[in-house]
Amino acid sequence: MRHGDSLSLDLQPPITVKELISELQKKNCWIEGSRIALDQRFAKETDVIESGAEIAVIPPVSGGNL
């Protein structure tokens, strides 16, 4: 997937963040080091995703000095 792409998964909430990551890995849509955000806050793997939650996958980024 590329920046801005979307993906539909047929999941029945509630599920955990860890379960979501597992589904993304099965679709080859997970980059190691990424993080999940729920409703604009970083989530832990044990957090439960409720129906209607806003989900974002934040890829690993790097920075540095020029």
N, CA, C, O and CB atoms as a CASP TS submission, in Angstrom:
PFRMAT TS
TARGET T0000
AUTHOR 0000-0000-0000
METHOD Language model
MODEL 1
PARENT N/A
ATOM      1  N   MET     1       0.838  -1.179   0.000  1.00  0.00           N
ATOM      2  CA  MET     1       0.000   0.000   0.000  1.00  0.00           C
ATOM      3  C   MET     1       0.881   1.239   0.000  1.00  0.00           C
ATOM      4  O   MET     1       2.033   1.212   0.434  1.00  0.00           O
ATOM      5  CB  MET     1      -0.953   0.000   1.211  1.00  0.00           C
ATOM      6  N   ARG     2       0.317   2.302  -0.489  1.00  0.00           N
ATOM      7  CA  ARG     2       1.009   3.586  -0.528  1.00  0.00           C
ATOM      8  C   ARG     2       0.292   4.592   0.361  1.00  0.00           C
ATOM      9  O   ARG     2      -0.850   4.384   0.769  1.00  0.00           O
ATOM     10  CB  ARG     2       1.102   4.114  -1.973  1.00  0.00           C
ATOM     11  N   HIS     3       0.974   5.666   0.644  1.00  0.00           N
ATOM     12  CA  HIS     3       0.389   6.767   1.422  1.00  0.00           C
ATOM     13  C   HIS     3      -0.947   7.171   0.808  1.00  0.00           C
ATOM     14  O   HIS     3      -1.038   7.382  -0.401  1.00  0.00           O
ATOM     15  CB  HIS     3       1.356   7.988   1.477  1.00  0.00           C
ATOM     16  N   GLY     4      -1.966   7.279   1.624  1.00  0.00           N
ATOM     17  CA  GLY     4      -3.271   7.721   1.170  1.00  0.00           C
ATOM     18  C   GLY     4      -4.189   6.603   0.715  1.00  0.00           C
ATOM     19  O   GLY     4      -5.380   6.831   0.506  1.00  0.00           O
ATOM     20  N   ASP     5      -3.653   5.390   0.556  1.00  0.00           N
ATOM     21  CA  ASP     5      -4.502   4.260   0.172  1.00  0.00           C
ATOM     22  C   ASP     5      -5.405   3.883   1.330  1.00  0.00           C
ATOM     23  O   ASP     5      -5.088   4.139   2.491  1.00  0.00           O
ATOM     24  CB  ASP     5      -3.648   3.046  -0.264  1.00  0.00           C
ATOM     25  N   SER     6      -6.528   3.275   1.001  1.00  0.00           N
ATOM     26  CA  SER     6      -7.418   2.790   2.048  1.00  0.00           C
ATOM     27  C   SER     6      -7.605   1.291   1.879  1.00  0.00           C
ATOM     28  O   SER     6      -7.349   0.736   0.811  1.00  0.00           O
ATOM     29  CB  SER     6      -8.784   3.526   2.009  1.00  0.00           C
ATOM     30  N   LEU     7      -8.049   0.654   2.932  1.00  0.00           N
ATOM     31  CA  LEU     7      -8.229  -0.793   2.950  1.00  0.00           C
ATOM     32  C   LEU     7      -9.478  -1.094   3.752  1.00  0.00           C
ATOM     33  O   LEU     7      -9.713  -0.495   4.802  1.00  0.00           O
ATOM     34  CB  LEU     7      -6.982  -1.524   3.548  1.00  0.00           C
ATOM     35  N   SER     8     -10.274  -2.019   3.257  1.00  0.00           N
ATOM     36  CA  SER     8     -11.460  -2.460   3.994  1.00  0.00           C
ATOM     37  C   SER     8     -11.209  -3.847   4.551  1.00  0.00           C
ATOM     38  O   SER     8     -10.747  -4.741   3.843  1.00  0.00           O
ATOM     39  CB  SER     8     -12.720  -2.453   3.088  1.00  0.00           C
ATOM     40  N   LEU     9     -11.517  -4.016   5.821  1.00  0.00           N
ATOM     41  CA  LEU     9     -11.443  -5.322   6.474  1.00  0.00           C
ATOM     42  C   LEU     9     -12.809  -5.620   7.055  1.00  0.00           C
ATOM     43  O   LEU     9     -13.452  -4.733   7.616  1.00  0.00           O
ATOM     44  CB  LEU     9     -10.335  -5.357   7.584  1.00  0.00           C
ATOM     45  N   ASP    10     -13.252  -6.838   6.930  1.00  0.00           N
ATOM     46  CA  ASP    10     -14.544  -7.237   7.488  1.00  0.00           C
ATOM     47  C   ASP    10     -14.308  -7.838   8.874  1.00  0.00           C
ATOM     48  O   ASP    10     -14.181  -9.052   9.026  1.00  0.00           O
ATOM     49  CB  ASP    10     -15.277  -8.259   6.549  1.00  0.00           C
ATOM     50  N   LEU    11     -14.254  -6.969   9.875  1.00  0.00           N
ATOM     51  CA  LEU    11     -13.994  -7.375  11.249  1.00  0.00           C
ATOM     52  C   LEU    11     -15.202  -7.033  12.103  1.00  0.00           C
ATOM     53  O   LEU    11     -15.877  -6.033  11.862  1.00  0.00           O
ATOM     54  CB  LEU    11     -12.718  -6.694  11.803  1.00  0.00           C
ATOM     55  N   GLN    12     -15.466  -7.843  13.076  1.00  0.00           N
ATOM     56  CA  GLN    12     -16.603  -7.613  13.958  1.00  0.00           C
ATOM     57  C   GLN    12     -16.104  -7.097  15.310  1.00  0.00           C
ATOM     58  O   GLN    12     -15.536  -7.859  16.092  1.00  0.00           O
ATOM     59  CB  GLN    12     -17.435  -8.914  14.136  1.00  0.00           C
ATOM     60  N   PRO    13     -16.314  -5.805  15.590  1.00  0.00           N
ATOM     61  CA  PRO    13     -15.896  -5.278  16.884  1.00  0.00           C
ATOM     62  C   PRO    13     -16.715  -5.899  18.007  1.00  0.00           C
ATOM     63  O   PRO    13     -17.828  -6.359  17.756  1.00  0.00           O
ATOM     64  CB  PRO    13     -16.029  -3.752  16.912  1.00  0.00           C
ATOM     65  N   PRO    14     -16.221  -5.928  19.203  1.00  0.00           N
ATOM     66  CA  PRO    14     -14.925  -5.367  19.575  1.00  0.00           C
ATOM     67  C   PRO    14     -13.790  -6.353  19.287  1.00  0.00           C
ATOM     68  O   PRO    14     -13.930  -7.563  19.467  1.00  0.00           O
ATOM     69  CB  PRO    14     -14.922  -4.977  21.057  1.00  0.00           C
ATOM     70  N   ILE    15     -12.670  -5.800  18.838  1.00  0.00           N
ATOM     71  CA  ILE    15     -11.440  -6.568  18.657  1.00  0.00           C
ATOM     72  C   ILE    15     -10.318  -5.777  19.309  1.00  0.00           C
ATOM     73  O   ILE    15     -10.465  -4.587  19.590  1.00  0.00           O
ATOM     74  CB  ILE    15     -11.140  -6.847  17.133  1.00  0.00           C
ATOM     75  N   THR    16      -9.209  -6.439  19.545  1.00  0.00           N
ATOM     76  CA  THR    16      -8.056  -5.733  20.119  1.00  0.00           C
ATOM     77  C   THR    16      -7.174  -5.190  19.001  1.00  0.00           C
ATOM     78  O   THR    16      -7.273  -5.608  17.848  1.00  0.00           O
ATOM     79  CB  THR    16      -7.237  -6.672  21.047  1.00  0.00           C
ATOM     80  N   VAL    17      -6.326  -4.267  19.363  1.00  0.00           N
ATOM     81  CA  VAL    17      -5.356  -3.722  18.422  1.00  0.00           C
ATOM     82  C   VAL    17      -4.461  -4.846  17.920  1.00  0.00           C
ATOM     83  O   VAL    17      -4.111  -4.879  16.740  1.00  0.00           O
ATOM     84  CB  VAL    17      -4.514  -2.597  19.079  1.00  0.00           C
ATOM     85  N   LYS    18      -4.090  -5.760  18.798  1.00  0.00           N
ATOM     86  CA  LYS    18      -3.239  -6.888  18.389  1.00  0.00           C
ATOM     87  C   LYS    18      -3.927  -7.726  17.307  1.00  0.00           C
ATOM     88  O   LYS    18      -3.274  -8.167  16.362  1.00  0.00           O
ATOM     89  CB  LYS    18      -2.895  -7.775  19.610  1.00  0.00           C
ATOM     90  N   GLU    19      -5.229  -7.946  17.437  1.00  0.00           N
ATOM     91  CA  GLU    19      -5.977  -8.703  16.428  1.00  0.00           C
ATOM     92  C   GLU    19      -6.025  -7.938  15.101  1.00  0.00           C
ATOM     93  O   GLU    19      -5.933  -8.542  14.033  1.00  0.00           O
ATOM     94  CB  GLU    19      -7.411  -8.996  16.927  1.00  0.00           C
ATOM     95  N   LEU    20      -6.169  -6.622  15.167  1.00  0.00           N
ATOM     96  CA  LEU    20      -6.156  -5.809  13.952  1.00  0.00           C
ATOM     97  C   LEU    20      -4.810  -5.926  13.252  1.00  0.00           C
ATOM     98  O   LEU    20      -4.755  -6.115  12.037  1.00  0.00           O
ATOM     99  CB  LEU    20      -6.462  -4.336  14.280  1.00  0.00           C
ATOM    100  N   ILE    21      -3.736  -5.816  14.004  1.00  0.00           N
ATOM    101  CA  ILE    21      -2.396  -5.932  13.421  1.00  0.00           C
ATOM    102  C   ILE    21      -2.232  -7.288  12.749  1.00  0.00           C
ATOM    103  O   ILE    21      -1.664  -7.375  11.661  1.00  0.00           O
ATOM    104  CB  ILE    21      -1.307  -5.733  14.500  1.00  0.00           C
ATOM    105  N   SER    22      -2.718  -8.333  13.379  1.00  0.00           N
ATOM    106  CA  SER    22      -2.639  -9.674  12.800  1.00  0.00           C
ATOM    107  C   SER    22      -3.362  -9.731  11.451  1.00  0.00           C
ATOM    108  O   SER    22      -2.855 -10.330  10.503  1.00  0.00           O
ATOM    109  CB  SER    22      -3.237 -10.711  13.768  1.00  0.00           C
ATOM    110  N   GLU    23      -4.530  -9.118  11.364  1.00  0.00           N
ATOM    111  CA  GLU    23      -5.285  -9.095  10.103  1.00  0.00           C
ATOM    112  C   GLU    23      -4.534  -8.297   9.038  1.00  0.00           C
ATOM    113  O   GLU    23      -4.517  -8.686   7.870  1.00  0.00           O
ATOM    114  CB  GLU    23      -6.692  -8.494  10.323  1.00  0.00           C
ATOM    115  N   LEU    24      -3.918  -7.191   9.430  1.00  0.00           N
ATOM    116  CA  LEU    24      -3.138  -6.396   8.482  1.00  0.00           C
ATOM    117  C   LEU    24      -1.928  -7.167   7.984  1.00  0.00           C
ATOM    118  O   LEU    24      -1.566  -7.068   6.811  1.00  0.00           O
ATOM    119  CB  LEU    24      -2.694  -5.086   9.125  1.00  0.00           C
ATOM    120  N   GLN    25      -1.298  -7.936   8.870  1.00  0.00           N
ATOM    121  CA  GLN    25      -0.158  -8.763   8.470  1.00  0.00           C
ATOM    122  C   GLN    25      -0.580  -9.821   7.453  1.00  0.00           C
ATOM    123  O   GLN    25       0.153 -10.090   6.502  1.00  0.00           O
ATOM    124  CB  GLN    25       0.474  -9.435   9.700  1.00  0.00           C
ATOM    125  N   LYS    26      -1.753 -10.422   7.645  1.00  0.00           N
ATOM    126  CA  LYS    26      -2.258 -11.428   6.703  1.00  0.00           C
ATOM    127  C   LYS    26      -2.456 -10.845   5.304  1.00  0.00           C
ATOM    128  O   LYS    26      -2.303 -11.552   4.309  1.00  0.00           O
ATOM    129  CB  LYS    26      -3.579 -12.012   7.212  1.00  0.00           C
ATOM    130  N   LYS    27      -2.799  -9.548   5.226  1.00  0.00           N
ATOM    131  CA  LYS    27      -3.027  -8.869   3.944  1.00  0.00           C
ATOM    132  C   LYS    27      -1.749  -8.226   3.404  1.00  0.00           C
ATOM    133  O   LYS    27      -1.781  -7.525   2.393  1.00  0.00           O
ATOM    134  CB  LYS    27      -4.115  -7.804   4.100  1.00  0.00           C
ATOM    135  N   ASN    28      -0.617  -8.469   4.087  1.00  0.00           N
ATOM    136  CA  ASN    28       0.665  -7.851   3.722  1.00  0.00           C
ATOM    137  C   ASN    28       0.568  -6.329   3.715  1.00  0.00           C
ATOM    138  O   ASN    28       1.137  -5.660   2.853  1.00  0.00           O
ATOM    139  CB  ASN    28       1.125  -8.348   2.347  1.00  0.00           C
ATOM    140  N   CYS    29      -0.154  -5.801   4.679  1.00  0.00           N
ATOM    141  CA  CYS    29      -0.357  -4.353   4.787  1.00  0.00           C
ATOM    142  C   CYS    29       0.197  -3.802   6.098  1.00  0.00           C
ATOM    143  O   CYS    29      -0.290  -2.787   6.597  1.00  0.00           O
ATOM    144  CB  CYS    29      -1.843  -4.018   4.672  1.00  0.00           C
ATOM    145  N   TRP    30       1.195  -4.450   6.650  1.00  0.00           N
ATOM    146  CA  TRP    30       1.747  -4.004   7.925  1.00  0.00           C
ATOM    147  C   TRP    30       3.245  -3.844   7.788  1.00  0.00           C
ATOM    148  O   TRP    30       3.931  -4.755   7.324  1.00  0.00           O
ATOM    149  CB  TRP    30       1.405  -4.996   9.061  1.00  0.00           C
ATOM    150  N   ILE    31       3.752  -2.705   8.184  1.00  0.00           N
ATOM    151  CA  ILE    31       5.188  -2.449   8.201  1.00  0.00           C
ATOM    152  C   ILE    31       5.640  -2.524   9.652  1.00  0.00           C
ATOM    153  O   ILE    31       5.127  -1.807  10.511  1.00  0.00           O
ATOM    154  CB  ILE    31       5.543  -1.052   7.556  1.00  0.00           C
ATOM    155  N   GLU    32       6.613  -3.407   9.918  1.00  0.00           N
ATOM    156  CA  GLU    32       7.129  -3.517  11.284  1.00  0.00           C
ATOM    157  C   GLU    32       7.566  -2.146  11.779  1.00  0.00           C
ATOM    158  O   GLU    32       8.174  -1.368  11.043  1.00  0.00           O
ATOM    159  CB  GLU    32       8.307  -4.520  11.353  1.00  0.00           C
ATOM    160  N   GLY    33       7.255  -1.871  13.007  1.00  0.00           N
ATOM    161  CA  GLY    33       7.590  -0.584  13.611  1.00  0.00           C
ATOM    162  C   GLY    33       6.462   0.425  13.526  1.00  0.00           C
ATOM    163  O   GLY    33       6.544   1.503  14.115  1.00  0.00           O
ATOM    164  N   SER    34       5.389   0.079  12.785  1.00  0.00           N
ATOM    165  CA  SER    34       4.240   0.975  12.698  1.00  0.00           C
ATOM    166  C   SER    34       3.497   1.003  14.026  1.00  0.00           C
ATOM    167  O   SER    34       3.687   0.129  14.872  1.00  0.00           O
ATOM    168  CB  SER    34       3.295   0.544  11.561  1.00  0.00           C
ATOM    169  N   ARG    35       2.660   1.998  14.199  1.00  0.00           N
ATOM    170  CA  ARG    35       1.825   2.121  15.392  1.00  0.00           C
ATOM    171  C   ARG    35       0.380   2.311  14.960  1.00  0.00           C
ATOM    172  O   ARG    35       0.105   2.801  13.864  1.00  0.00           O
ATOM    173  CB  ARG    35       2.295   3.302  16.291  1.00  0.00           C
ATOM    174  N   ILE    36      -0.534   1.919  15.828  1.00  0.00           N
ATOM    175  CA  ILE    36      -1.956   2.127  15.604  1.00  0.00           C
ATOM    176  C   ILE    36      -2.414   3.282  16.486  1.00  0.00           C
ATOM    177  O   ILE    36      -2.049   3.363  17.659  1.00  0.00           O
ATOM    178  CB  ILE    36      -2.775   0.830  15.902  1.00  0.00           C
ATOM    179  N   ALA    37      -3.207   4.164  15.916  1.00  0.00           N
ATOM    180  CA  ALA    37      -3.834   5.230  16.687  1.00  0.00           C
ATOM    181  C   ALA    37      -5.343   5.014  16.650  1.00  0.00           C
ATOM    182  O   ALA    37      -5.918   4.737  15.597  1.00  0.00           O
ATOM    183  CB  ALA    37      -3.449   6.644  16.129  1.00  0.00           C
ATOM    184  N   LEU    38      -5.970   5.143  17.808  1.00  0.00           N
ATOM    185  CA  LEU    38      -7.423   5.063  17.930  1.00  0.00           C
ATOM    186  C   LEU    38      -7.937   6.416  18.364  1.00  0.00           C
ATOM    187  O   LEU    38      -7.527   6.950  19.395  1.00  0.00           O
ATOM    188  CB  LEU    38      -7.855   3.954  18.934  1.00  0.00           C
ATOM    189  N   ASP    39      -8.832   6.965  17.574  1.00  0.00           N
ATOM    190  CA  ASP    39      -9.406   8.278  17.888  1.00  0.00           C
ATOM    191  C   ASP    39      -8.319   9.297  18.223  1.00  0.00           C
ATOM    192  O   ASP    39      -8.419  10.038  19.201  1.00  0.00           O
ATOM    193  CB  ASP    39     -10.390   8.161  19.058  1.00  0.00           C
ATOM    194  N   GLN    40      -7.279   9.315  17.386  1.00  0.00           N
ATOM    195  CA  GLN    40      -6.181  10.279  17.429  1.00  0.00           C
ATOM    196  C   GLN    40      -5.268  10.149  18.640  1.00  0.00           C
ATOM    197  O   GLN    40      -4.629  11.118  19.048  1.00  0.00           O
ATOM    198  CB  GLN    40      -6.735  11.649  17.396  1.00  0.00           C
ATOM    199  N   ARG    41      -5.207   8.951  19.213  1.00  0.00           N
ATOM    200  CA  ARG    41      -4.271   8.684  20.324  1.00  0.00           C
ATOM    201  C   ARG    41      -3.588   7.356  20.067  1.00  0.00           C
ATOM    202  O   ARG    41      -4.230   6.399  19.636  1.00  0.00           O
ATOM    203  CB  ARG    41      -5.009   8.669  21.712  1.00  0.00           C
ATOM    204  N   PHE    42      -2.275   7.290  20.331  1.00  0.00           N
ATOM    205  CA  PHE    42      -1.566   6.031  20.157  1.00  0.00           C
ATOM    206  C   PHE    42      -2.190   4.962  21.050  1.00  0.00           C
ATOM    207  O   PHE    42      -2.551   5.224  22.197  1.00  0.00           O
ATOM    208  CB  PHE    42      -0.063   6.199  20.475  1.00  0.00           C
ATOM    209  N   ALA    43      -2.309   3.754  20.504  1.00  0.00           N
ATOM    210  CA  ALA    43      -2.947   2.649  21.221  1.00  0.00           C
ATOM    211  C   ALA    43      -1.929   1.583  21.606  1.00  0.00           C
ATOM    212  O   ALA    43      -0.868   1.459  20.993  1.00  0.00           O
ATOM    213  CB  ALA    43      -4.057   2.030  20.368  1.00  0.00           C
ATOM    214  N   LYS    44      -2.279   0.818  22.637  1.00  0.00           N
ATOM    215  CA  LYS    44      -1.500  -0.357  23.032  1.00  0.00           C
ATOM    216  C   LYS    44      -2.145  -1.576  22.377  1.00  0.00           C
ATOM    217  O   LYS    44      -3.314  -1.530  21.995  1.00  0.00           O
ATOM    218  CB  LYS    44      -1.439  -0.515  24.605  1.00  0.00           C
ATOM    219  N   GLU    45      -1.389  -2.667  22.246  1.00  0.00           N
ATOM    220  CA  GLU    45      -1.914  -3.880  21.621  1.00  0.00           C
ATOM    221  C   GLU    45      -3.114  -4.444  22.369  1.00  0.00           C
ATOM    222  O   GLU    45      -3.939  -5.137  21.773  1.00  0.00           O
ATOM    223  CB  GLU    45      -0.830  -4.931  21.538  1.00  0.00           C
ATOM    224  N   THR    46      -3.224  -4.164  23.638  1.00  0.00           N
ATOM    225  CA  THR    46      -4.328  -4.702  24.429  1.00  0.00           C
ATOM    226  C   THR    46      -5.583  -3.840  24.387  1.00  0.00           C
ATOM    227  O   THR    46      -6.636  -4.245  24.880  1.00  0.00           O
ATOM    228  CB  THR    46      -3.892  -4.868  25.849  1.00  0.00           C
ATOM    229  N   ASP    47      -5.472  -2.645  23.796  1.00  0.00           N
ATOM    230  CA  ASP    47      -6.648  -1.768  23.704  1.00  0.00           C
ATOM    231  C   ASP    47      -7.716  -2.408  22.821  1.00  0.00           C
ATOM    232  O   ASP    47      -7.407  -3.076  21.835  1.00  0.00           O
ATOM    233  CB  ASP    47      -6.252  -0.375  23.145  1.00  0.00           C
ATOM    234  N   VAL    48      -8.964  -2.193  23.188  1.00  0.00           N
ATOM    235  CA  VAL    48     -10.096  -2.732  22.446  1.00  0.00           C
ATOM    236  C   VAL    48     -10.612  -1.668  21.485  1.00  0.00           C
ATOM    237  O   VAL    48     -10.777  -0.504  21.850  1.00  0.00           O
ATOM    238  CB  VAL    48     -11.222  -3.203  23.408  1.00  0.00           C
ATOM    239  N   ILE    49     -10.864  -2.098  20.240  1.00  0.00           N
ATOM    240  CA  ILE    49     -11.395  -1.201  19.217  1.00  0.00           C
ATOM    241  C   ILE    49     -12.906  -1.385  19.185  1.00  0.00           C
ATOM    242  O   ILE    49     -13.404  -2.464  18.862  1.00  0.00           O
ATOM    243  CB  ILE    49     -10.753  -1.482  17.806  1.00  0.00           C
ATOM    244  N   GLU    50     -13.618  -0.335  19.518  1.00  0.00           N
ATOM    245  CA  GLU    50     -15.074  -0.367  19.532  1.00  0.00           C
ATOM    246  C   GLU    50     -15.621   0.068  18.172  1.00  0.00           C
ATOM    247  O   GLU    50     -14.916   0.708  17.392  1.00  0.00           O
ATOM    248  CB  GLU    50     -15.628   0.538  20.653  1.00  0.00           C
ATOM    249  N   SER    51     -16.841  -0.271  17.899  1.00  0.00           N
ATOM    250  CA  SER    51     -17.509   0.138  16.670  1.00  0.00           C
ATOM    251  C   SER    51     -17.500   1.660  16.563  1.00  0.00           C
ATOM    252  O   SER    51     -17.779   2.356  17.540  1.00  0.00           O
ATOM    253  CB  SER    51     -18.956  -0.404  16.624  1.00  0.00           C
ATOM    254  N   GLY    52     -17.182   2.172  15.386  1.00  0.00           N
ATOM    255  CA  GLY    52     -17.173   3.612  15.158  1.00  0.00           C
ATOM    256  C   GLY    52     -15.860   4.300  15.467  1.00  0.00           C
ATOM    257  O   GLY    52     -15.738   5.506  15.255  1.00  0.00           O
ATOM    258  N   ALA    53     -14.876   3.569  15.960  1.00  0.00           N
ATOM    259  CA  ALA    53     -13.586   4.178  16.291  1.00  0.00           C
ATOM    260  C   ALA    53     -12.865   4.606  15.016  1.00  0.00           C
ATOM    261  O   ALA    53     -12.956   3.942  13.984  1.00  0.00           O
ATOM    262  CB  ALA    53     -12.708   3.195  17.102  1.00  0.00           C
ATOM    263  N   GLU    54     -12.151   5.724  15.104  1.00  0.00           N
ATOM    264  CA  GLU    54     -11.288   6.151  14.010  1.00  0.00           C
ATOM    265  C   GLU    54      -9.949   5.441  14.188  1.00  0.00           C
ATOM    266  O   GLU    54      -9.325   5.536  15.245  1.00  0.00           O
ATOM    267  CB  GLU    54     -11.113   7.720  13.982  1.00  0.00           C
ATOM    268  N   ILE    55      -9.514   4.732  13.154  1.00  0.00           N
ATOM    269  CA  ILE    55      -8.277   3.956  13.215  1.00  0.00           C
ATOM    270  C   ILE    55      -7.290   4.521  12.204  1.00  0.00           C
ATOM    271  O   ILE    55      -7.639   4.758  11.048  1.00  0.00           O
ATOM    272  CB  ILE    55      -8.544   2.446  12.942  1.00  0.00           C
ATOM    273  N   ALA    56      -6.060   4.734  12.648  1.00  0.00           N
ATOM    274  CA  ALA    56      -4.994   5.174  11.744  1.00  0.00           C
ATOM    275  C   ALA    56      -3.770   4.303  11.968  1.00  0.00           C
ATOM    276  O   ALA    56      -3.438   3.955  13.101  1.00  0.00           O
ATOM    277  CB  ALA    56      -4.648   6.679  11.964  1.00  0.00           C
ATOM    278  N   VAL    57      -3.108   3.958  10.877  1.00  0.00           N
ATOM    279  CA  VAL    57      -1.836   3.237  10.948  1.00  0.00           C
ATOM    280  C   VAL    57      -0.743   4.267  10.704  1.00  0.00           C
ATOM    281  O   VAL    57      -0.704   4.912   9.656  1.00  0.00           O
ATOM    282  CB  VAL    57      -1.764   2.045   9.898  1.00  0.00           C
ATOM    283  N   ILE    58       0.137   4.412  11.677  1.00  0.00           N
ATOM    284  CA  ILE    58       1.223   5.386  11.602  1.00  0.00           C
ATOM    285  C   ILE    58       2.505   4.620  11.283  1.00  0.00           C
ATOM    286  O   ILE    58       2.990   3.866  12.126  1.00  0.00           O
ATOM    287  CB  ILE    58       1.362   6.208  12.946  1.00  0.00           C
ATOM    288  N   PRO    59       3.062   4.795  10.082  1.00  0.00           N
ATOM    289  CA  PRO    59       4.273   4.066   9.721  1.00  0.00           C
ATOM    290  C   PRO    59       5.483   4.623  10.474  1.00  0.00           C
ATOM    291  O   PRO    59       5.464   5.755  10.959  1.00  0.00           O
ATOM    292  CB  PRO    59       4.510   4.136   8.201  1.00  0.00           C
ATOM    293  N   PRO    60       6.524   3.811  10.560  1.00  0.00           N
ATOM    294  CA  PRO    60       7.733   4.318  11.216  1.00  0.00           C
ATOM    295  C   PRO    60       8.321   5.451  10.383  1.00  0.00           C
ATOM    296  O   PRO    60       8.316   5.402   9.153  1.00  0.00           O
ATOM    297  CB  PRO    60       8.780   3.183  11.414  1.00  0.00           C
ATOM    298  N   VAL    61       8.813   6.446  11.055  1.00  0.00           N
ATOM    299  CA  VAL    61       9.419   7.589  10.369  1.00  0.00           C
ATOM    300  C   VAL    61      10.812   7.801  10.940  1.00  0.00           C
ATOM    301  O   VAL    61      11.124   7.347  12.042  1.00  0.00           O
ATOM    302  CB  VAL    61       8.544   8.882  10.523  1.00  0.00           C
ATOM    303  N   SER    62      11.628   8.484  10.192  1.00  0.00           N
ATOM    304  CA  SER    62      12.953   8.810  10.706  1.00  0.00           C
ATOM    305  C   SER    62      13.222  10.277  10.452  1.00  0.00           C
ATOM    306  O   SER    62      12.601  10.907   9.596  1.00  0.00           O
ATOM    307  CB  SER    62      14.048   7.924  10.054  1.00  0.00           C
ATOM    308  N   GLY    63      14.121  10.782  11.182  1.00  0.00           N
ATOM    309  CA  GLY    63      14.492  12.186  11.019  1.00  0.00           C
ATOM    310  C   GLY    63      15.988  12.304  11.114  1.00  0.00           C
ATOM    311  O   GLY    63      16.698  11.302  11.203  1.00  0.00           O
ATOM    312  N   GLY    64      16.443  13.467  11.096  1.00  0.00           N
ATOM    313  CA  GLY    64      17.883  13.655  11.205  1.00  0.00           C
ATOM    314  C   GLY    64      18.252  15.098  10.944  1.00  0.00           C
ATOM    315  O   GLY    64      17.396  15.946  10.693  1.00  0.00           O
ATOM    316  N   ASN    65      19.508  15.349  11.006  1.00  0.00           N
ATOM    317  CA  ASN    65      20.034  16.688  10.760  1.00  0.00           C
ATOM    318  C   ASN    65      20.457  16.823   9.316  1.00  0.00           C
ATOM    319  O   ASN    65      20.954  15.875   8.709  1.00  0.00           O
ATOM    320  CB  ASN    65      21.211  16.993  11.690  1.00  0.00           C
ATOM    321  N   LEU    66      20.260  17.998   8.778  1.00  0.00           N
ATOM    322  CA  LEU    66      20.712  18.270   7.404  1.00  0.00           C
ATOM    323  C   LEU    66      22.095  18.838   7.421  1.00  0.00           C
ATOM    324  O   LEU    66      22.654  19.135   6.365  1.00  0.00           O
ATOM    325  CB  LEU    66      19.763  19.229   6.684  1.00  0.00           C
TER
END
